[in-house]
Amino acid sequence: MSRSVESTRVEDIPATNAHDGSLCRALRLMRELSLRPAGVGVSELSRRLDIPKPSVYRMLRTMRRLRFVREVEHVYFPGEELRSLARALTARADSRVLREVLTPVMVDLHREAGLPVKLTVLRGHDVVVLQAVHGVRAGERPEVGRRMPAHSGAGGRVLLAFAAGEGHQVEHAVSGGHLDTAPPDRFDEIRRSGVSVERPRPGWTELAAPVFDHLRRPVAALVVSGPTRAVNVSDATMALRRAAFEAARLLPAGSELPG
């Protein structure tokens, strides 16, 4: 017979020793910071958490050293490590939504274009293959979960181009010490056409189109690829545009998907 499990708030957990008490305080402080992305001061944190100001300051100093907190003129904000942790915790759920919603679109695109189809997302300086659809005779079978430098293919290039076009800061992707050498006007060209066409190696062609969420953020890319002699760029471009439009229409409007 299964037993129900009730959730417990951090502040309701009794501290059995000083170490437990310190841990609970630190977790409560971290949660409070995560709820205040606009920043908060030591006095406000002390008041809301009922923790003495010297204790709050000591914890913030440690968290700042570990990059869980950043400080600007005595105002504290969630740091890069805390943000990275949050992204890591939500990435798997976001990826599952994208796979479940967009796989039927990928199947239709594969049937129309007659080419292998990948669904990719940006993860830092890399792109990750979330899903793949291909035939038994496909010249390349994309490996789900594979990571590759964002600049190395059409999927990464199209996502970088549209992220930059939305005003987000896009750093050069790095792989083995090599920077992305694509000139800025290459991103302009991709944004104008709506599709990235790349030849990552001799005899092979890739095309990619971005999938936008309800806020017009590029959250994923649909990619088709194949031997250059078998890829009709014009036909593949039209098929990709239709598929990307349908994919954007199907995405749930309230999803917090990676952007």
C-alpha beads as a LAMMPS data file, in Angstrom:
LAMMPS data file: protein, C-alpha beads

259 atoms
258 bonds

1 atom types
1 bond types

-500.0 500.0 xlo xhi
-500.0 500.0 ylo yhi
-500.0 500.0 zlo zhi

Masses

1 110.0

Atoms # bond

1 1 1 0.000 0.000 0.000
2 1 1 1.568 3.285 -1.076
3 1 1 2.010 6.108 1.404
4 1 1 1.417 9.724 0.538
5 1 1 4.397 12.040 0.814
6 1 1 3.815 15.577 1.996
7 1 1 6.107 18.418 1.034
8 1 1 7.718 20.455 3.775
9 1 1 8.751 24.082 3.683
10 1 1 12.376 24.806 4.515
11 1 1 11.424 27.080 7.400
12 1 1 9.316 24.307 8.952
13 1 1 12.222 21.858 9.214
14 1 1 13.496 21.696 12.815
15 1 1 17.247 22.194 13.173
16 1 1 18.729 19.257 15.102
17 1 1 22.120 20.931 15.447
18 1 1 23.953 24.112 14.540
19 1 1 24.961 22.781 11.118
20 1 1 21.339 21.973 10.236
21 1 1 20.310 25.445 11.333
22 1 1 22.954 27.082 9.170
23 1 1 21.950 24.977 6.172
24 1 1 18.268 25.852 6.548
25 1 1 19.139 29.542 6.814
26 1 1 21.294 29.380 3.690
27 1 1 18.562 27.584 1.724
28 1 1 15.947 30.107 2.834
29 1 1 18.277 32.939 1.831
30 1 1 18.902 31.369 -1.564
31 1 1 15.176 30.949 -2.151
32 1 1 14.473 34.564 -1.188
33 1 1 17.146 35.793 -3.595
34 1 1 15.702 33.679 -6.419
35 1 1 12.307 35.351 -5.866
36 1 1 13.851 38.830 -6.123
37 1 1 15.661 39.107 -9.465
38 1 1 15.508 42.926 -9.209
39 1 1 17.756 42.795 -6.156
40 1 1 17.389 43.120 -2.394
41 1 1 19.399 44.576 0.482
42 1 1 20.733 43.007 3.666
43 1 1 18.224 44.787 5.916
44 1 1 15.253 43.565 3.876
45 1 1 16.590 40.007 3.819
46 1 1 17.158 40.096 7.569
47 1 1 13.626 41.352 8.203
48 1 1 11.882 38.901 5.866
49 1 1 13.850 35.855 7.010
50 1 1 14.087 36.847 10.707
51 1 1 17.837 36.288 10.638
52 1 1 20.264 38.740 12.258
53 1 1 21.917 41.113 9.801
54 1 1 25.487 39.955 10.640
55 1 1 24.490 36.356 9.842
56 1 1 22.843 37.397 6.570
57 1 1 25.935 39.344 5.586
58 1 1 28.270 36.422 6.356
59 1 1 26.166 34.035 4.248
60 1 1 25.984 36.527 1.369
61 1 1 29.739 36.997 1.484
62 1 1 30.271 33.243 1.151
63 1 1 27.650 32.938 -1.597
64 1 1 29.209 35.840 -3.471
65 1 1 32.607 34.156 -3.367
66 1 1 31.006 31.012 -4.839
67 1 1 29.159 33.103 -7.488
68 1 1 25.697 32.206 -6.191
69 1 1 25.186 35.905 -5.462
70 1 1 26.396 39.110 -7.053
71 1 1 26.468 42.522 -5.408
72 1 1 26.010 45.968 -6.928
73 1 1 26.264 48.902 -4.501
74 1 1 25.058 46.852 -1.508
75 1 1 22.149 45.351 -3.460
76 1 1 22.272 41.583 -3.921
77 1 1 21.091 39.653 -6.980
78 1 1 20.985 35.970 -7.976
79 1 1 24.467 35.060 -9.244
80 1 1 25.529 33.082 -12.270
81 1 1 25.827 29.778 -10.385
82 1 1 22.302 30.124 -8.996
83 1 1 20.954 30.975 -12.438
84 1 1 22.830 28.041 -13.972
85 1 1 21.350 25.715 -11.378
86 1 1 17.857 26.950 -12.175
87 1 1 18.430 26.495 -15.904
88 1 1 19.756 22.977 -15.390
89 1 1 16.745 21.997 -13.286
90 1 1 14.246 23.236 -15.883
91 1 1 16.094 22.242 -19.071
92 1 1 14.990 18.603 -18.980
93 1 1 11.304 19.509 -18.611
94 1 1 11.596 22.129 -21.363
95 1 1 13.246 19.605 -23.662
96 1 1 10.513 17.054 -23.023
97 1 1 7.819 19.584 -24.002
98 1 1 9.643 20.448 -27.217
99 1 1 10.095 16.783 -28.162
100 1 1 6.493 15.827 -27.450
101 1 1 4.959 18.809 -29.245
102 1 1 7.257 19.008 -32.261
103 1 1 7.910 15.358 -33.166
104 1 1 4.743 15.166 -35.361
105 1 1 5.920 18.293 -37.214
106 1 1 9.312 16.639 -37.741
107 1 1 7.673 13.510 -39.150
108 1 1 5.676 15.590 -41.635
109 1 1 8.804 17.546 -42.607
110 1 1 10.741 14.332 -43.174
111 1 1 7.999 13.014 -45.442
112 1 1 7.850 16.254 -47.420
113 1 1 11.580 16.918 -47.773
114 1 1 12.718 13.301 -47.896
115 1 1 15.681 14.200 -45.669
116 1 1 16.744 13.456 -42.083
117 1 1 15.341 15.979 -39.610
118 1 1 16.850 17.144 -36.311
119 1 1 15.461 19.277 -33.506
120 1 1 18.236 21.255 -31.808
121 1 1 18.495 23.786 -28.969
122 1 1 21.253 26.065 -27.708
123 1 1 23.000 25.064 -24.499
124 1 1 25.682 27.631 -23.773
125 1 1 28.186 27.568 -26.633
126 1 1 26.831 24.252 -27.947
127 1 1 23.761 22.928 -29.691
128 1 1 22.148 19.715 -28.469
129 1 1 20.100 17.329 -30.612
130 1 1 16.791 16.781 -28.778
131 1 1 15.050 14.611 -31.357
132 1 1 15.729 13.087 -34.753
133 1 1 13.610 11.588 -37.540
134 1 1 15.237 9.747 -40.424
135 1 1 14.603 6.968 -42.901
136 1 1 16.289 3.600 -43.074
137 1 1 18.460 4.764 -45.978
138 1 1 19.503 8.052 -44.449
139 1 1 23.102 8.963 -45.179
140 1 1 23.445 10.342 -41.650
141 1 1 21.475 9.312 -38.599
142 1 1 21.561 12.166 -36.052
143 1 1 22.343 10.971 -32.542
144 1 1 19.865 12.243 -29.944
145 1 1 21.715 13.937 -27.100
146 1 1 24.753 14.763 -29.200
147 1 1 26.433 18.106 -28.429
148 1 1 28.404 20.108 -30.964
149 1 1 29.762 23.650 -31.214
150 1 1 26.998 26.104 -32.091
151 1 1 28.982 27.539 -35.003
152 1 1 29.596 24.158 -36.635
153 1 1 26.232 23.674 -38.334
154 1 1 23.058 25.292 -39.603
155 1 1 21.044 24.700 -36.412
156 1 1 23.448 26.577 -34.181
157 1 1 24.049 29.354 -36.698
158 1 1 20.345 30.097 -37.139
159 1 1 19.741 30.198 -33.384
160 1 1 22.741 32.473 -32.818
161 1 1 21.616 34.763 -35.623
162 1 1 18.077 35.215 -34.319
163 1 1 19.167 35.475 -30.679
164 1 1 21.468 38.321 -31.724
165 1 1 18.662 39.858 -33.753
166 1 1 16.429 39.904 -30.671
167 1 1 18.994 42.061 -28.882
168 1 1 20.525 39.317 -26.750
169 1 1 24.248 39.362 -26.224
170 1 1 25.761 36.491 -28.198
171 1 1 29.327 35.538 -27.432
172 1 1 31.550 33.805 -29.948
173 1 1 31.164 30.066 -29.711
174 1 1 34.376 28.309 -28.805
175 1 1 35.482 24.815 -29.713
176 1 1 38.996 23.588 -29.165
177 1 1 40.251 27.159 -28.997
178 1 1 38.676 28.143 -32.342
179 1 1 36.273 31.067 -32.459
180 1 1 33.255 31.335 -34.721
181 1 1 34.535 33.321 -37.662
182 1 1 31.127 34.053 -39.242
183 1 1 31.025 37.782 -40.118
184 1 1 28.139 39.867 -38.698
185 1 1 26.563 40.295 -42.129
186 1 1 26.210 36.493 -42.294
187 1 1 23.780 36.685 -39.371
188 1 1 21.963 39.538 -41.147
189 1 1 21.591 37.326 -44.215
190 1 1 20.196 34.463 -42.122
191 1 1 17.657 36.765 -40.458
192 1 1 16.543 38.166 -43.823
193 1 1 15.988 34.752 -45.370
194 1 1 14.738 33.036 -42.222
195 1 1 16.886 29.995 -42.996
196 1 1 20.543 29.086 -42.522
197 1 1 22.164 27.101 -45.334
198 1 1 25.527 25.579 -44.435
199 1 1 27.963 23.063 -45.848
200 1 1 29.737 21.753 -42.750
201 1 1 31.863 19.381 -44.820
202 1 1 32.450 18.684 -48.508
203 1 1 29.454 17.083 -50.193
204 1 1 27.041 17.665 -47.311
205 1 1 24.381 20.385 -46.963
206 1 1 22.362 21.467 -43.944
207 1 1 19.434 23.869 -43.716
208 1 1 17.831 25.129 -40.511
209 1 1 14.940 27.387 -39.522
210 1 1 14.193 28.761 -36.048
211 1 1 11.149 27.861 -34.003
212 1 1 9.811 30.853 -32.065
213 1 1 7.785 30.868 -28.862
214 1 1 4.825 33.197 -28.212
215 1 1 7.249 35.997 -27.295
216 1 1 9.088 35.630 -30.615
217 1 1 12.138 34.128 -28.921
218 1 1 14.070 31.462 -30.869
219 1 1 13.747 28.389 -28.635
220 1 1 14.783 25.628 -31.053
221 1 1 15.760 24.925 -34.642
222 1 1 14.479 22.437 -37.196
223 1 1 17.324 21.089 -39.308
224 1 1 17.297 19.040 -42.511
225 1 1 20.458 17.652 -44.066
226 1 1 21.753 15.314 -46.706
227 1 1 24.258 14.784 -49.497
228 1 1 24.533 18.031 -51.476
229 1 1 23.551 16.299 -54.719
230 1 1 20.285 15.116 -53.095
231 1 1 19.286 18.426 -51.471
232 1 1 17.106 20.824 -53.446
233 1 1 17.780 23.985 -51.428
234 1 1 14.746 25.861 -52.732
235 1 1 12.284 23.050 -51.979
236 1 1 13.881 22.305 -48.612
237 1 1 13.723 25.990 -47.646
238 1 1 10.010 26.175 -48.339
239 1 1 9.343 22.956 -46.440
240 1 1 11.383 24.203 -43.466
241 1 1 9.545 27.518 -43.334
242 1 1 6.178 25.793 -43.315
243 1 1 7.293 23.350 -40.625
244 1 1 8.768 26.107 -38.419
245 1 1 5.541 28.119 -38.691
246 1 1 3.468 25.081 -37.704
247 1 1 5.856 24.281 -34.848
248 1 1 5.553 27.808 -33.439
249 1 1 1.765 27.583 -33.664
250 1 1 1.738 24.349 -31.651
251 1 1 3.967 25.456 -28.792
252 1 1 2.010 26.140 -25.592
253 1 1 1.866 29.881 -24.973
254 1 1 2.663 29.671 -21.275
255 1 1 5.762 27.498 -21.569
256 1 1 9.058 28.741 -20.170
257 1 1 11.138 27.237 -22.905
258 1 1 14.846 27.787 -23.429
259 1 1 15.532 30.906 -25.338

Bonds

1 1 1 2
2 1 2 3
3 1 3 4
4 1 4 5
5 1 5 6
6 1 6 7
7 1 7 8
8 1 8 9
9 1 9 10
10 1 10 11
11 1 11 12
12 1 12 13
13 1 13 14
14 1 14 15
15 1 15 16
16 1 16 17
17 1 17 18
18 1 18 19
19 1 19 20
20 1 20 21
21 1 21 22
22 1 22 23
23 1 23 24
24 1 24 25
25 1 25 26
26 1 26 27
27 1 27 28
28 1 28 29
29 1 29 30
30 1 30 31
31 1 31 32
32 1 32 33
33 1 33 34
34 1 34 35
35 1 35 36
36 1 36 37
37 1 37 38
38 1 38 39
39 1 39 40
40 1 40 41
41 1 41 42
42 1 42 43
43 1 43 44
44 1 44 45
45 1 45 46
46 1 46 47
47 1 47 48
48 1 48 49
49 1 49 50
50 1 50 51
51 1 51 52
52 1 52 53
53 1 53 54
54 1 54 55
55 1 55 56
56 1 56 57
57 1 57 58
58 1 58 59
59 1 59 60
60 1 60 61
61 1 61 62
62 1 62 63
63 1 63 64
64 1 64 65
65 1 65 66
66 1 66 67
67 1 67 68
68 1 68 69
69 1 69 70
70 1 70 71
71 1 71 72
72 1 72 73
73 1 73 74
74 1 74 75
75 1 75 76
76 1 76 77
77 1 77 78
78 1 78 79
79 1 79 80
80 1 80 81
81 1 81 82
82 1 82 83
83 1 83 84
84 1 84 85
85 1 85 86
86 1 86 87
87 1 87 88
88 1 88 89
89 1 89 90
90 1 90 91
91 1 91 92
92 1 92 93
93 1 93 94
94 1 94 95
95 1 95 96
96 1 96 97
97 1 97 98
98 1 98 99
99 1 99 100
100 1 100 101
101 1 101 102
102 1 102 103
103 1 103 104
104 1 104 105
105 1 105 106
106 1 106 107
107 1 107 108
108 1 108 109
109 1 109 110
110 1 110 111
111 1 111 112
112 1 112 113
113 1 113 114
114 1 114 115
115 1 115 116
116 1 116 117
117 1 117 118
118 1 118 119
119 1 119 120
120 1 120 121
121 1 121 122
122 1 122 123
123 1 123 124
124 1 124 125
125 1 125 126
126 1 126 127
127 1 127 128
128 1 128 129
129 1 129 130
130 1 130 131
131 1 131 132
132 1 132 133
133 1 133 134
134 1 134 135
135 1 135 136
136 1 136 137
137 1 137 138
138 1 138 139
139 1 139 140
140 1 140 141
141 1 141 142
142 1 142 143
143 1 143 144
144 1 144 145
145 1 145 146
146 1 146 147
147 1 147 148
148 1 148 149
149 1 149 150
150 1 150 151
151 1 151 152
152 1 152 153
153 1 153 154
154 1 154 155
155 1 155 156
156 1 156 157
157 1 157 158
158 1 158 159
159 1 159 160
160 1 160 161
161 1 161 162
162 1 162 163
163 1 163 164
164 1 164 165
165 1 165 166
166 1 166 167
167 1 167 168
168 1 168 169
169 1 169 170
170 1 170 171
171 1 171 172
172 1 172 173
173 1 173 174
174 1 174 175
175 1 175 176
176 1 176 177
177 1 177 178
178 1 178 179
179 1 179 180
180 1 180 181
181 1 181 182
182 1 182 183
183 1 183 184
184 1 184 185
185 1 185 186
186 1 186 187
187 1 187 188
188 1 188 189
189 1 189 190
190 1 190 191
191 1 191 192
192 1 192 193
193 1 193 194
194 1 194 195
195 1 195 196
196 1 196 197
197 1 197 198
198 1 198 199
199 1 199 200
200 1 200 201
201 1 201 202
202 1 202 203
203 1 203 204
204 1 204 205
205 1 205 206
206 1 206 207
207 1 207 208
208 1 208 209
209 1 209 210
210 1 210 211
211 1 211 212
212 1 212 213
213 1 213 214
214 1 214 215
215 1 215 216
216 1 216 217
217 1 217 218
218 1 218 219
219 1 219 220
220 1 220 221
221 1 221 222
222 1 222 223
223 1 223 224
224 1 224 225
225 1 225 226
226 1 226 227
227 1 227 228
228 1 228 229
229 1 229 230
230 1 230 231
231 1 231 232
232 1 232 233
233 1 233 234
234 1 234 235
235 1 235 236
236 1 236 237
237 1 237 238
238 1 238 239
239 1 239 240
240 1 240 241
241 1 241 242
242 1 242 243
243 1 243 244
244 1 244 245
245 1 245 246
246 1 246 247
247 1 247 248
248 1 248 249
249 1 249 250
250 1 250 251
251 1 251 252
252 1 252 253
253 1 253 254
254 1 254 255
255 1 255 256
256 1 256 257
257 1 257 258
258 1 258 259
